Amino acid sequence: MVLLSIDGFSYDYLATYQPKNMLAFAKTGTSAKLLPVYPSKTFPNHLSIITGVYPKNHGIIHNKFYHPQLDKKYYLGAGKHNSAWLTAKPFWSVVQEHNISSAVYFWPESEAIGQGSEATYHIPYKKTDTEQTHFDQIINWLKLPPTQAPQFIVSYFSSVDNAGHNFGLGSPELSQAITDIDNLFGHFMARLKKEIPQDVNVILLSDHGMVQINKNKNIDLTMVFNKNQLKLIDEKTIVIAKSSTQLFGYFDQDKFNVHQQKIILQELKARQKLHPKLYRVFDKNNYPKHWRLNNNLAITPSFVVEAAPSASFVNEKYAYQNIATHGYDAFNQSELTAIFLAAGPDIIQGRAVNSFENIHIVPLMSQLLGIKQPDNIDGENAVLAVIVKSN
């Protein structure tokens, strides 16, 4: 089985750009709208795809957040150096426990330590590797003798996401990036049919879509926080983990009692009323239910400042700003919906599936590999069992 993820490929792109090879592939199997978990960022969603649990349970709740117990802010790939970041087992470790070999060619946190074994074959992220190289390597792995060939392969592609960020929706550059990855995928599928004797189940998906940024809706910290609060942030008694779409705020629990925290939150919400169309302030234990952040984990922020779609928090350190982005709450935001396409010897052709969250991919992959799905995951087998052929 091969799992391929195209970062930032919106479900809308299928209709807008008509990628011929992907659409032809979908007709041989099934397709559906894939719903990102909150927030619609790359790392939380790729970890949910590969672990079958929500971010609160795998530990990577954002591309940028703070861990008070470690007194560190998360950075992409931090699990490589500290096992405390990742708190759920990736699926390649699960299959290894069933004596099934696996291979990884780039996947967010694929180098993380402390959660099971590494894949049998593993190529870590390297910026200079081309996407053609990914597909060539997958073919080479599948050509290995049966006792050596991995039965579960995952790979990740970033070109569409990069084009969306840098050039925006509707740009020639985004169109070209989609055409390029579609051509690579089509060539890969042709090689599978021609060069690999066994039939292979293939899942092609993405983590999230993309929203165009309105440059007239830039938000800087002075719009959110008053002078006293900015001073507290400088003193790090309030820690802010900042992205383009959220501010995750953490109170130093030794410096603020519950009453003091409540006053600050009231001030933040009062200030929000000056910019009602730019952002909203949410406090801990009152987050929207579908965020699944209402818990007492150390990494759960004390409050979240959520940018409205098309508004964004600016980074004062950089003059450049992305043209489009993601990370917003994907609930009722169709541009952020991802893709799910699957076909192969065990996938029913033409079976319609309702939109579903990406935590349900792991149960599907478990069924396709003929193993028991992992215990204590959030994903449910019943969601996608309908697309699998019965023996």
C-alpha positions in Angstrom: 0.0 0.0 0.0 1.2 3.5 -0.9 0.0 6.7 0.9 0.8 10.0 -0.8 0.1 13.4 0.6 0.2 16.6 -1.5 0.5 19.4 1.0 -2.0 22.3 0.5 -4.0 20.7 -2.3 -7.6 22.0 -1.8 -10.5 19.9 -2.9 -11.6 22.9 -5.0 -8.5 22.4 -7.2 -10.0 19.2 -8.7 -12.8 21.2 -10.3 -10.8 24.4 -10.9 -7.7 22.9 -12.5 -9.0 19.5 -13.7 -5.8 17.5 -13.0 -6.4 14.7 -15.6 -4.4 12.0 -14.0 -5.8 12.5 -10.5 -9.4 12.6 -11.9 -8.8 9.5 -13.9 -7.4 7.7 -10.9 -10.4 8.7 -8.8 -12.8 7.1 -11.4 -11.0 3.8 -10.8 -11.7 3.9 -7.1 -13.3 6.4 -4.8 -13.0 10.0 -3.8 -14.3 12.2 -1.0 -13.8 15.6 0.7 -11.3 15.2 3.5 -11.8 17.5 6.5 -8.8 18.9 8.3 -8.5 18.8 12.1 -8.1 22.1 13.9 -6.0 24.0 13.2 -5.6 23.5 9.4 -1.8 23.4 9.6 0.5 20.9 8.0 2.0 19.2 11.1 -1.1 18.7 13.2 -2.9 17.3 10.2 -0.2 15.0 8.9 0.3 13.6 12.5 -3.5 13.0 12.7 -3.4 11.3 9.3 -0.6 8.9 10.4 -1.6 8.3 14.0 -5.4 8.2 13.8 -5.8 10.6 16.7 -6.7 14.3 17.2 -3.8 16.7 17.8 -4.4 16.8 21.6 -3.6 13.1 21.6 -0.6 13.1 19.3 0.9 16.2 20.9 1.5 18.4 17.9 -1.4 20.8 18.3 0.0 23.5 15.9 3.0 24.2 13.8 3.9 26.7 16.6 2.9 26.2 20.2 4.5 26.2 23.7 5.2 23.4 26.2 5.3 24.9 29.7 6.8 21.8 31.2 9.7 21.9 28.8 9.7 25.7 28.7 10.2 25.5 24.9 8.3 26.5 21.8 7.7 23.8 19.3 9.5 24.0 16.0 9.0 21.8 12.9 10.7 18.5 13.5 11.4 19.0 17.2 10.4 15.4 17.9 13.8 14.3 16.4 15.5 15.7 19.5 13.0 15.2 22.3 10.5 12.4 22.6 8.2 14.5 24.8 6.7 16.3 21.8 5.0 13.4 20.1 2.6 11.4 22.2 1.1 8.9 19.7 2.5 6.1 17.6 2.8 6.7 13.8 1.3 4.0 11.6 4.7 2.8 10.2 5.6 1.8 13.8 2.3 -0.1 14.1 2.9 -2.1 11.0 6.4 -2.9 12.0 5.0 -4.5 15.2 3.0 -6.8 12.9 6.2 -7.8 11.1 5.2 -5.7 8.0 8.1 -3.7 6.5 7.5 0.0 5.9 9.2 2.9 4.1 9.0 6.7 4.5 10.2 9.3 2.0 9.5 12.6 3.9 6.7 12.9 6.4 6.3 15.5 9.1 7.9 14.2 12.3 9.1 11.0 10.6 12.3 11.3 12.6 10.6 11.7 15.9 12.0 9.5 18.7 10.2 7.7 21.5 7.0 6.4 19.8 7.8 3.0 18.4 10.3 1.9 15.8 11.5 3.8 12.8 10.4 2.6 9.3 12.4 -0.2 7.7 13.5 2.3 5.0 13.6 6.0 5.9 14.6 9.0 3.9 14.4 12.1 6.1 13.5 15.6 4.8 16.0 17.2 2.4 15.1 20.3 0.6 17.2 19.5 -2.5 15.3 16.2 -3.3 13.0 16.5 -6.2 9.5 15.2 -6.3 10.4 13.0 -9.2 13.0 11.4 -6.9 10.2 10.5 -4.5 8.3 8.6 -7.1 11.4 6.9 -8.5 12.3 5.7 -5.0 8.9 4.3 -4.3 9.1 2.3 -7.6 12.6 1.0 -6.6 11.3 0.0 -3.2 8.4 -1.9 -4.7 10.9 -3.7 -7.1 12.8 -5.2 -4.2 12.5 -9.0 -3.7 9.3 -9.9 -1.9 11.1 -10.5 1.4 12.6 -7.0 1.3 10.0 -4.8 -0.4 8.1 -2.6 2.0 4.3 -3.3 2.1 3.5 0.1 3.5 5.0 3.3 1.9 4.3 6.9 2.7 5.6 10.1 1.0 4.9 13.8 1.2 5.0 16.5 -1.5 5.2 20.3 -0.8 5.3 22.0 -4.2 1.6 22.8 -4.4 1.5 24.3 -0.9 4.6 26.4 -1.6 3.0 27.8 -4.8 -0.2 28.6 -3.0 1.6 30.5 -0.2 4.0 32.3 -2.5 1.8 33.2 -5.5 -1.8 32.8 -4.3 -5.0 31.2 -5.6 -5.6 31.5 -9.3 -1.9 32.2 -10.1 -0.1 30.7 -13.1 2.5 29.3 -10.7 -0.1 27.4 -8.7 -1.6 26.1 -11.9 1.8 24.9 -13.0 2.6 23.3 -9.7 -0.7 21.3 -9.9 0.0 20.3 -13.5 3.5 19.2 -12.6 2.5 17.0 -9.6 -0.4 15.6 -11.6 2.0 14.6 -14.4 4.4 13.0 -12.0 1.5 11.1 -10.4 0.2 9.9 -13.8 3.7 8.7 -14.8 4.0 7.0 -11.4 0.7 5.1 -11.9 1.7 4.1 -15.4 5.0 2.7 -14.0 3.2 0.8 -11.3 1.0 -0.9 -13.9 4.0 -1.6 -16.2 6.8 -2.4 -13.8 5.3 -3.8 -10.6 3.8 -7.3 -11.0 1.5 -7.1 -8.0 -1.5 -4.7 -7.8 -1.0 -1.9 -5.2 -3.6 0.0 -3.2 -2.9 3.7 -3.5 -4.3 6.5 -1.3 -3.7 10.1 -2.6 -4.7 12.8 -0.1 -3.9 16.3 1.2 -3.8 17.9 4.6 -5.7 21.1 4.0 -6.6 23.7 1.4 -5.7 27.4 1.1 -7.3 30.8 1.7 -6.3 34.0 -0.1 -5.0 36.7 2.3 -6.4 40.2 2.3 -3.5 42.6 2.8 -6.0 45.1 4.1 -6.7 42.8 7.0 -3.2 42.5 8.6 -3.2 42.2 12.4 -0.2 43.2 14.5 0.2 42.5 18.2 -0.6 46.2 19.2 -4.1 45.7 17.8 -4.7 42.7 20.1 -2.8 43.6 23.3 -2.6 46.8 25.3 0.8 48.3 26.5 0.7 46.5 29.8 0.0 43.1 28.2 2.7 43.7 25.6 5.1 44.3 28.6 4.0 41.0 30.2 4.7 39.3 26.8 8.2 40.9 26.7 8.8 39.6 30.2 7.6 36.2 29.2 5.0 36.0 32.0 2.6 35.6 29.1 4.1 33.4 26.3 2.7 33.9 22.8 3.2 31.2 20.1 2.4 33.1 16.9 1.4 31.9 13.5 -0.3 33.8 10.6 -3.7 32.5 11.7 -3.6 32.0 15.5 -1.9 33.4 18.6 -1.7 30.6 21.3 -1.3 32.4 24.6 0.0 30.8 27.8 -0.2 32.4 31.3 2.7 31.7 33.7 0.6 29.9 36.3 3.0 31.0 39.1 2.6 34.7 38.2 -1.2 35.0 37.6 -4.0 33.7 39.8 -7.4 32.8 38.2 -8.8 36.2 38.9 -5.9 38.0 37.3 -6.1 35.8 34.2 -9.9 36.5 34.0 -9.2 40.3 34.0 -6.7 40.0 31.2 -9.0 37.9 29.2 -11.8 40.4 29.7 -9.5 43.2 28.5 -8.6 41.1 25.4 -12.2 40.5 24.6 -13.1 44.2 25.0 -10.3 45.1 22.7 -11.5 42.6 20.2 -14.7 44.6 19.8 -12.6 47.3 18.1 -11.7 44.8 15.3 -14.8 42.5 15.1 -14.0 41.4 11.5 -10.4 40.6 12.1 -10.1 38.2 15.0 -11.8 36.6 17.9 -10.5 35.8 21.4 -11.3 32.4 23.0 -10.3 31.4 26.5 -9.5 27.9 27.8 -12.4 25.6 28.5 -14.6 27.7 26.2 -13.1 26.7 22.9 -15.4 25.5 20.1 -16.1 21.8 20.7 -14.7 20.8 17.3 -11.3 22.2 18.1 -11.0 19.5 20.7 -8.9 21.7 22.9 -11.0 21.7 26.0 -8.7 19.8 28.3 -6.0 20.3 30.9 -3.0 19.3 29.0 0.2 21.3 29.6 0.4 22.2 25.9 -3.2 23.5 25.8 -3.1 27.3 25.5 -4.7 29.5 28.1 -6.3 31.5 25.3 -6.4 31.6 21.5 -6.7 34.6 19.3 -8.2 33.3 16.1 -7.8 35.3 12.9 -10.9 35.5 10.7 -10.3 33.9 7.3 -8.4 36.2 4.9 -7.1 38.2 7.9 -3.6 37.3 9.2 -1.2 38.1 11.9 1.9 39.9 10.5 5.4 38.9 11.4 7.3 42.2 12.0 10.6 40.5 11.5 10.0 39.8 7.8 9.0 42.3 5.1 7.6 39.4 2.9 4.2 38.1 3.5 2.5 35.1 2.0 -0.2 35.7 -0.6 -2.4 32.8 0.7 -2.3 30.7 3.8 -4.1 28.1 5.9 -4.5 27.3 9.6 -7.9 28.9 10.0 -10.7 26.9 11.5 -11.8 24.8 8.6 -15.3 24.4 9.9 -17.7 25.8 7.2 -14.6 27.1 5.3 -14.8 25.1 2.1 -11.5 26.4 0.7 -9.7 24.5 3.4 -11.2 21.1 2.6 -8.6 18.6 1.5 -8.8 15.7 -1.0 -9.1 11.9 -0.5 -8.7 9.6 -3.6 -8.1 5.9 -3.3 -8.0 3.0 -5.8 -6.5 -0.4 -6.0 -7.3 -4.1 -5.9 -9.1 -3.8 -2.5 -10.9 -0.5 -3.1 -14.5 -0.5 -4.5 -14.9 1.5 -7.6 -17.4 4.3 -7.6 -18.5 4.0 -4.0 -19.6 7.5 -2.8 -18.4 8.5 0.6 -19.5 11.5 2.7 -16.9 14.0 3.8 -14.9 12.8 6.8 -12.1 13.8 9.2 -8.5 12.6 8.5 -8.3 10.6 11.8 -10.2 7.8 10.0 -7.3 7.1 7.5 -5.5 4.8 10.0 -8.4 2.4 10.4 -8.7 2.2 6.6 -5.0 1.4 6.2 -5.2 -1.2 9.0 -8.1 -2.9 7.1 -6.2 -2.8 3.8 -3.1 -4.4 5.4 -5.2 -7.0 7.2 -4.1 -6.0 10.7 -6.0 -5.0 13.8 -6.4 -1.3 14.0 -4.4 0.3 16.9 -6.1 0.6 20.3 -7.1 3.9 21.8 -7.3 5.9 18.6 -10.0 8.4 17.6 -10.5 7.1 14.1 -13.3 4.6 13.5 -13.3 1.7 11.1 -16.9 2.1 10.2 -16.3 5.4 8.4 -14.4 3.9 5.4 -15.0 0.2 5.7 -17.7 0.7 3.0 -15.1 1.4 0.3 -13.1 -1.9 1.0 -14.0 -5.0 -1.0 -15.0 -8.0 1.2 -13.0 -11.1 0.8 
